[in-house]
Amino acid sequence: MGLYVDVARRRNVLIVRLSGELDHHTATQVRHRLEDELSKGIDTNLVLNLENLTFMDSSGLGVVLGRYRQISQLGGRMAVCSVQPSIHRLFEMSGLFKVFSFFEDEERAIRACGVAS
Amino acid sequence: MSEVHKNFMELSFASRSENESFARVAVASFISQLDPTMEELTDIKTVVSEAVTNAVIHGYEEKTDGVITIRTWIEGQKVSIEISDQGLGITNVEEARQPLYTSKPELERSGMGFTIMENFMDEVAVDSREGQGTTIRLVKHLKTHQQTLQH
């Protein structure tokens, strides 16, 4: 099982939906794809939708933390939404739960980035 | 009293990152005979992924000609997993086990690998020799089906 990255945009928010398994192997793919998208200079905010992410390990935490740093440097906001319980546990364990903003669904996450629906 | 259920498996594979998912699925598939909960299965998959990733990135520094070996024993409800490489070894195991520590910050590592292993397993032992390799031994006692039903 690999990883599928779906990208959408709403104003200056890059919406990234990850499906499948995020480990060291697939984290490289996510990092490159998101660096490419963010380098276009369109977006300042990032919403990460993890609804269909079925597996994640510490390599996934690393790539999410990396994008958070990148977005913070751009002066933007990052919101994570629709996290499954098993993955939620990893965010809690790592303390990243206090660093990122988590939302129940994509719309709320987009609104938190300052875009009205 | 019936005899304690015992079983064993061993597998070796190349130190390629695409084998990280193969390894965790193979171990999860082997322990499924114990009828683990979904949470226990996810815990085991995650720790196998962490240990194999450590071997790929740190043991062999992403060179693909290394060999990683996983041995898994089952004894009753106890699962023991040993993940070995013949790579570079860890200079300071105590430091490596600290939360958020990473020897390769440029690779966007979170430094949470050992912390996750310690949280998800009952026992974590690291045996590492510089220039000779690393073996990580993990033990987890699964809940019996009866215990699961009582919850």
Interface residues (C-beta under 8 A of the other chain):
Chain A: M1 E21 D23 H24 H25 A27 T28 R31 F55 D57 S58 S59 L61 G62 V63 L65 G66 S86 L90 M93 S94
Chain B: S17 E18 E20 S21 R24 V25 M38 E39 T42 K45 T46 S49 E50 T53 V56 I57 P99 L107 E108 R109 S110 G111 M112 G113 T115 I116 N119
